């Protein structure tokens, strides 16, 4: 499956005149990385999401901290959980060797997310390119009404995505990325042990599933915060099993379960659970739209030589 979505001011095939092998190099390096560790695919898709929702898709998430300026990497939402930086570094090094100072880190992140979706889910789409790299990255910005929290309810999620120009349908569609990847127990342990005064365990969580989770995530006072798959069914396949799990009250995070709290989102979940191809097509389009958030183009920003460091 291949999807094309129009997207001025970016352009599909942007690097054909200046670095024709750019996207080929990205896919080759991503293939190699995911062959060795398929879990990195979820990391690369999440990296694109965490980049675009903070300052737009400008690769600010890749910048290392400097003395007196902790970067987005140090945020509580990113530290010890974002993965894939070394894959982006490997891509950038190979591209710089053939096309120096030409391909932006922001575009590399977008290409790598697309290639991960293709390798793990057969979802292929044309990525409009021409993004430039930002020069600013601050530790506090991811949590300043930018990235959604795993505890968000449906209204909070809808408002969060709307601030980025994305619809409720986009939000439900992009949530399907939770078909792959892992979550720290701390992100959902309140649903197992301290939901509210009446119910220590979240009554919306399938009891059998909760029992399994408790074996993986002992009481939060005695554990080192391990991780579990967001989707126990097909943890390394980007597919519509996430939506089927929601129908059986097996969504891991509060934000996942929130998709089952309104008639309109329940209908969308049901449609995606029945028709995986419909979801995959919509996921491709939503990823392209997400990749357009507040992009820098033209002479704005820069083309970083090293994705971790401002020129």
TIZAPA-660582 format. One record per residue (C-alpha): residue number from 1; residue in one letter; x, y, z. Coordinates in steps of 0.25 Angstrom, whole numbers, plus 5000, padded with zeros to 4 digits. Layout:
residues N
site k=NUM, r=A, east=X, north=Y, up=Z
...
END
This chain:
residues 311
site k=1, r=X, east=5000, north=5000, up=5000
site k=2, r=X, east=5005, north=5014, up=4996
site k=3, r=X, east=4999, north=5027, up=5000
site k=4, r=X, east=5002, north=5041, up=4995
site k=5, r=X, east=4996, north=5053, up=5002
site k=6, r=X, east=4999, north=5067, up=4997
site k=7, r=X, east=5006, north=5076, up=5006
site k=8, r=X, east=5011, north=5090, up=5002
site k=9, r=X, east=5021, north=5096, up=5006
site k=10, r=X, east=5028, north=5082, up=5006
site k=11, r=X, east=5030, north=5074, up=4994
site k=12, r=X, east=5030, north=5059, up=4991
site k=13, r=X, east=5044, north=5056, up=4985
site k=14, r=X, east=5050, north=5069, up=4990
site k=15, r=X, east=5064, north=5063, up=4990
site k=16, r=X, east=5064, north=5057, up=4976
site k=17, r=X, east=5072, north=5068, up=4970
site k=18, r=X, east=5082, north=5070, up=4982
site k=19, r=X, east=5083, north=5056, up=4989
site k=20, r=X, east=5076, north=5046, up=4980
site k=21, r=X, east=5080, north=5034, up=4989
site k=22, r=X, east=5075, north=5041, up=5002
site k=23, r=X, east=5062, north=5032, up=5004
site k=24, r=X, east=5069, north=5020, up=5000
site k=25, r=X, east=5080, north=5022, up=5010
site k=26, r=X, east=5070, north=5024, up=5021
site k=27, r=X, east=5062, north=5011, up=5018
site k=28, r=X, east=5075, north=5003, up=5017
site k=29, r=X, east=5080, north=5007, up=5031
site k=30, r=X, east=5066, north=5006, up=5037
site k=31, r=X, east=5064, north=4992, up=5031
site k=32, r=X, east=5078, north=4988, up=5037
site k=33, r=X, east=5074, north=4994, up=5051
site k=34, r=X, east=5060, north=4987, up=5051
site k=35, r=X, east=5066, north=4974, up=5047
site k=36, r=X, east=5075, north=4974, up=5059
site k=37, r=X, east=5064, north=4980, up=5068
site k=38, r=X, east=5050, north=4981, up=5063
site k=39, r=X, east=5046, north=4989, up=5076
site k=40, r=X, east=5054, north=5001, up=5070
site k=41, r=X, east=5043, north=5003, up=5060
site k=42, r=X, east=5033, north=5008, up=5071
site k=43, r=X, east=5044, north=5017, up=5076
site k=44, r=X, east=5046, north=5023, up=5062
site k=45, r=X, east=5031, north=5026, up=5060
site k=46, r=X, east=5030, north=5031, up=5074
site k=47, r=X, east=5043, north=5040, up=5072
site k=48, r=X, east=5035, north=5047, up=5060
site k=49, r=X, east=5023, north=5049, up=5069
site k=50, r=X, east=5031, north=5055, up=5080
site k=51, r=X, east=5038, north=5064, up=5071
site k=52, r=X, east=5026, north=5069, up=5063
site k=53, r=X, east=5018, north=5072, up=5076
site k=54, r=X, east=5029, north=5081, up=5082
site k=55, r=X, east=5033, north=5093, up=5073
site k=56, r=X, east=5028, north=5086, up=5061
site k=57, r=X, east=5036, north=5075, up=5053
site k=58, r=X, east=5049, north=5082, up=5054
site k=59, r=X, east=5058, north=5071, up=5060
site k=60, r=X, east=5059, north=5079, up=5073
site k=61, r=X, east=5057, north=5066, up=5080
site k=62, r=X, east=5070, north=5061, up=5075
site k=63, r=X, east=5079, north=5072, up=5081
site k=64, r=X, east=5088, north=5068, up=5093
site k=65, r=X, east=5088, north=5077, up=5106
site k=66, r=X, east=5099, north=5087, up=5108
site k=67, r=X, east=5104, north=5093, up=5121
site k=68, r=X, east=5092, north=5102, up=5126
site k=69, r=X, east=5083, north=5098, up=5115
site k=70, r=X, east=5076, north=5084, up=5117
site k=71, r=X, east=5069, north=5080, up=5105
site k=72, r=X, east=5056, north=5072, up=5101
site k=73, r=X, east=5064, north=5059, up=5103
site k=74, r=X, east=5064, north=5062, up=5118
site k=75, r=X, east=5049, north=5064, up=5120
site k=76, r=X, east=5041, north=5054, up=5128
site k=77, r=X, east=5034, north=5050, up=5116
site k=78, r=X, east=5046, north=5047, up=5108
site k=79, r=X, east=5058, north=5043, up=5118
site k=80, r=X, east=5060, north=5028, up=5119
site k=81, r=X, east=5049, north=5025, up=5109
site k=82, r=X, east=5052, north=5031, up=5095
site k=83, r=X, east=5059, north=5022, up=5086
site k=84, r=X, east=5065, north=5022, up=5072
site k=85, r=X, east=5075, north=5033, up=5073
site k=86, r=X, east=5087, north=5024, up=5069
site k=87, r=X, east=5079, north=5020, up=5057
site k=88, r=X, east=5077, north=5035, up=5053
site k=89, r=X, east=5092, north=5037, up=5055
site k=90, r=X, east=5096, north=5025, up=5046
site k=91, r=X, east=5087, north=5031, up=5035
site k=92, r=X, east=5092, north=5045, up=5036
site k=93, r=X, east=5107, north=5040, up=5036
site k=94, r=X, east=5104, north=5032, up=5023
site k=95, r=X, east=5097, north=5043, up=5016
site k=96, r=X, east=5107, north=5054, up=5020
site k=97, r=X, east=5118, north=5045, up=5014
site k=98, r=X, east=5111, north=5046, up=5000
site k=99, r=X, east=5103, north=5059, up=5001
site k=100, r=X, east=5109, north=5068, up=5012
site k=101, r=X, east=5100, north=5079, up=5018
site k=102, r=X, east=5088, north=5076, up=5009
site k=103, r=X, east=5078, north=5067, up=5016
site k=104, r=X, east=5072, north=5072, up=5029
site k=105, r=X, east=5071, north=5063, up=5042
site k=106, r=X, east=5056, north=5067, up=5043
site k=107, r=X, east=5054, north=5060, up=5029
site k=108, r=X, east=5062, north=5048, up=5033
site k=109, r=X, east=5053, north=5046, up=5045
site k=110, r=X, east=5041, north=5047, up=5037
site k=111, r=X, east=5047, north=5037, up=5026
site k=112, r=X, east=5051, north=5027, up=5038
site k=113, r=X, east=5037, north=5027, up=5044
site k=114, r=X, east=5031, north=5024, up=5030
site k=115, r=X, east=5041, north=5013, up=5028
site k=116, r=X, east=5038, north=5007, up=5041
site k=117, r=X, east=5023, north=5007, up=5038
site k=118, r=X, east=5026, north=5000, up=5025
site k=119, r=X, east=5035, north=4990, up=5031
site k=120, r=X, east=5027, north=4986, up=5043
site k=121, r=X, east=5013, north=4988, up=5037
site k=122, r=X, east=5014, north=4989, up=5021
site k=123, r=X, east=5009, north=5003, up=5022
site k=124, r=X, east=5016, north=5011, up=5012
site k=125, r=X, east=5014, north=5026, up=5008
site k=126, r=X, east=5021, north=5037, up=5001
site k=127, r=X, east=5028, north=5047, up=5011
site k=128, r=X, east=5028, north=5062, up=5007
site k=129, r=X, east=5041, north=5068, up=5010
site k=130, r=X, east=5048, north=5081, up=5011
site k=131, r=X, east=5048, north=5083, up=5026
site k=132, r=X, east=5059, north=5090, up=5033
site k=133, r=X, east=5066, north=5088, up=5046
site k=134, r=X, east=5063, north=5096, up=5058
site k=135, r=X, east=5073, north=5103, up=5067
site k=136, r=X, east=5066, north=5102, up=5080
site k=137, r=X, east=5062, north=5091, up=5090
site k=138, r=X, east=5058, north=5093, up=5104
site k=139, r=X, east=5055, north=5082, up=5115
site k=140, r=X, east=5042, north=5088, up=5120
site k=141, r=X, east=5035, north=5090, up=5107
site k=142, r=X, east=5030, north=5075, up=5104
site k=143, r=X, east=5021, north=5076, up=5117
site k=144, r=X, east=5016, north=5091, up=5114
site k=145, r=X, east=5003, north=5087, up=5107
site k=146, r=X, east=5011, north=5080, up=5096
site k=147, r=X, east=5012, north=5065, up=5098
site k=148, r=X, east=4999, north=5057, up=5103
site k=149, r=X, east=5001, north=5050, up=5116
site k=150, r=X, east=4997, north=5035, up=5117
site k=151, r=X, east=4987, north=5039, up=5128
site k=152, r=X, east=4979, north=5048, up=5119
site k=153, r=X, east=4964, north=5047, up=5117
site k=154, r=X, east=4958, north=5048, up=5103
site k=155, r=X, east=4955, north=5063, up=5104
site k=156, r=X, east=4969, north=5066, up=5108
site k=157, r=X, east=4974, north=5057, up=5096
site k=158, r=X, east=4965, north=5064, up=5087
site k=159, r=X, east=4969, north=5078, up=5091
site k=160, r=X, east=4984, north=5074, up=5091
site k=161, r=X, east=4983, north=5069, up=5076
site k=162, r=X, east=4974, north=5081, up=5072
site k=163, r=X, east=4985, north=5091, up=5077
site k=164, r=X, east=4994, north=5084, up=5067
site k=165, r=X, east=4984, north=5085, up=5056
site k=166, r=X, east=4980, north=5070, up=5056
site k=167, r=X, east=4966, north=5065, up=5057
site k=168, r=X, east=4959, north=5055, up=5067
site k=169, r=X, east=4960, north=5045, up=5056
site k=170, r=X, east=4975, north=5048, up=5054
site k=171, r=X, east=4976, north=5045, up=5069
site k=172, r=X, east=4969, north=5032, up=5069
site k=173, r=X, east=4976, north=5028, up=5056
site k=174, r=X, east=4990, north=5031, up=5061
site k=175, r=X, east=4987, north=5024, up=5075
site k=176, r=X, east=4989, north=5012, up=5067
site k=177, r=X, east=5004, north=5013, up=5068
site k=178, r=X, east=5002, north=5007, up=5081
site k=179, r=X, east=5001, north=4994, up=5074
site k=180, r=X, east=5016, north=4994, up=5076
site k=181, r=X, east=5025, north=4999, up=5086
site k=182, r=X, east=5026, north=4997, up=5101
site k=183, r=X, east=5021, north=5005, up=5113
site k=184, r=X, east=5028, north=5007, up=5127
site k=185, r=X, east=5019, north=5001, up=5138
site k=186, r=X, east=5019, north=5015, up=5145
site k=187, r=X, east=5011, north=5020, up=5133
site k=188, r=X, east=4999, north=5011, up=5137
site k=189, r=X, east=5001, north=5005, up=5150
site k=190, r=X, east=4990, north=5014, up=5156
site k=191, r=X, east=4980, north=5006, up=5148
site k=192, r=X, east=4985, north=4993, up=5156
site k=193, r=X, east=4987, north=4998, up=5170
site k=194, r=X, east=4982, north=5012, up=5173
site k=195, r=X, east=4971, north=5016, up=5163
site k=196, r=X, east=4962, north=5022, up=5173
site k=197, r=X, east=4956, north=5021, up=5187
site k=198, r=X, east=4945, north=5012, up=5184
site k=199, r=X, east=4953, north=5003, up=5173
site k=200, r=X, east=4968, north=5001, up=5175
site k=201, r=X, east=4967, north=4994, up=5161
site k=202, r=X, east=4961, north=5001, up=5149
site k=203, r=X, east=4948, north=4995, up=5147
site k=204, r=X, east=4949, north=4998, up=5132
site k=205, r=X, east=4961, north=4989, up=5131
site k=206, r=X, east=4959, north=4974, up=5127
site k=207, r=X, east=4961, north=4967, up=5141
site k=208, r=X, east=4969, north=4955, up=5134
site k=209, r=X, east=4978, north=4965, up=5127
site k=210, r=X, east=4980, north=4973, up=5140
site k=211, r=X, east=4985, north=4960, up=5147
site k=212, r=X, east=4995, north=4958, up=5135
site k=213, r=X, east=5000, north=4972, up=5137
site k=214, r=X, east=5001, north=4971, up=5152
site k=215, r=X, east=5011, north=4959, up=5150
site k=216, r=X, east=5019, north=4968, up=5141
site k=217, r=X, east=5018, north=4981, up=5149
site k=218, r=X, east=5018, north=4978, up=5164
site k=219, r=X, east=5013, north=4988, up=5174
site k=220, r=X, east=5020, north=5001, up=5170
site k=221, r=X, east=5027, north=5002, up=5184
site k=222, r=X, east=5035, north=4990, up=5181
site k=223, r=X, east=5039, north=4990, up=5166
site k=224, r=X, east=5050, north=4997, up=5157
site k=225, r=X, east=5039, north=5002, up=5147
site k=226, r=X, east=5040, north=4991, up=5137
site k=227, r=X, east=5033, north=4992, up=5123
site k=228, r=X, east=5022, north=4983, up=5117
site k=229, r=X, east=5017, north=4983, up=5102
site k=230, r=X, east=5006, north=4993, up=5099
site k=231, r=X, east=5000, north=4982, up=5091
site k=232, r=X, east=5002, north=4968, up=5096
site k=233, r=X, east=4996, north=4961, up=5084
site k=234, r=X, east=5005, north=4965, up=5073
site k=235, r=X, east=5016, north=4974, up=5080
site k=236, r=X, east=5025, north=4975, up=5068
site k=237, r=X, east=5014, north=4977, up=5057
site k=238, r=X, east=5008, north=4990, up=5054
site k=239, r=X, east=4994, north=4986, up=5051
site k=240, r=X, east=4979, north=4988, up=5056
site k=241, r=X, east=4980, north=4978, up=5068
site k=242, r=X, east=4981, north=4991, up=5077
site k=243, r=X, east=4967, north=4994, up=5074
site k=244, r=X, east=4962, north=4980, up=5076
site k=245, r=X, east=4969, north=4980, up=5089
site k=246, r=X, east=4961, north=4993, up=5093
site k=247, r=X, east=4948, north=4985, up=5090
site k=248, r=X, east=4952, north=4975, up=5100
site k=249, r=X, east=4956, north=4985, up=5111
site k=250, r=X, east=4971, north=4982, up=5109
site k=251, r=X, east=4976, north=4996, up=5106
site k=252, r=X, east=4988, north=4998, up=5114
site k=253, r=X, east=4988, north=5013, up=5117
site k=254, r=X, east=4977, north=5022, up=5122
site k=255, r=X, east=4979, north=5030, up=5109
site k=256, r=X, east=4976, north=5017, up=5101
site k=257, r=X, east=4964, north=5014, up=5109
site k=258, r=X, east=4959, north=5028, up=5107
site k=259, r=X, east=4956, north=5024, up=5093
site k=260, r=X, east=4944, north=5016, up=5098
site k=261, r=X, east=4937, north=5027, up=5106
site k=262, r=X, east=4930, north=5034, up=5094
site k=263, r=X, east=4920, north=5028, up=5084
site k=264, r=X, east=4928, north=5035, up=5072
site k=265, r=X, east=4942, north=5029, up=5076
site k=266, r=X, east=4936, north=5016, up=5080
site k=267, r=X, east=4930, north=5015, up=5065
site k=268, r=X, east=4944, north=5019, up=5060
site k=269, r=X, east=4950, north=5008, up=5068
site k=270, r=X, east=4940, north=4998, up=5064
site k=271, r=X, east=4942, north=5001, up=5049
site k=272, r=X, east=4958, north=5000, up=5050
site k=273, r=X, east=4956, north=4987, up=5058
site k=274, r=X, east=4948, north=4981, up=5047
site k=275, r=X, east=4956, north=4987, up=5035
site k=276, r=X, east=4971, north=4987, up=5037
site k=277, r=X, east=4973, north=4993, up=5023
site k=278, r=X, east=4964, north=5005, up=5026
site k=279, r=X, east=4972, north=5008, up=5038
site k=280, r=X, east=4986, north=5006, up=5031
site k=281, r=X, east=4981, north=5016, up=5020
site k=282, r=X, east=4977, north=5026, up=5030
site k=283, r=X, east=4989, north=5024, up=5038
site k=284, r=X, east=4998, north=5028, up=5026
site k=285, r=X, east=4990, north=5041, up=5024
site k=286, r=X, east=4990, north=5045, up=5038
site k=287, r=X, east=5005, north=5042, up=5039
site k=288, r=X, east=5007, north=5052, up=5027
site k=289, r=X, east=4999, north=5062, up=5034
site k=290, r=X, east=5006, north=5061, up=5047
site k=291, r=X, east=5019, north=5063, up=5039
site k=292, r=X, east=5014, north=5077, up=5034
site k=293, r=X, east=5013, north=5083, up=5048
site k=294, r=X, east=5020, north=5096, up=5049
site k=295, r=X, east=5031, north=5092, up=5040
site k=296, r=X, east=5043, north=5101, up=5037
site k=297, r=X, east=5046, north=5103, up=5022
site k=298, r=X, east=5053, north=5112, up=5012
site k=299, r=X, east=5064, north=5120, up=5019
site k=300, r=X, east=5058, north=5117, up=5033
site k=301, r=X, east=5066, north=5109, up=5043
site k=302, r=X, east=5078, north=5101, up=5037
site k=303, r=X, east=5083, north=5088, up=5032
site k=304, r=X, east=5091, north=5082, up=5044
site k=305, r=X, east=5104, north=5074, up=5041
site k=306, r=X, east=5102, north=5066, up=5054
site k=307, r=X, east=5088, north=5064, up=5058
site k=308, r=X, east=5091, north=5065, up=5073
site k=309, r=X, east=5098, north=5078, up=5072
site k=310, r=X, east=5094, north=5092, up=5066
site k=311, r=X, east=5103, north=5097, up=5055
END
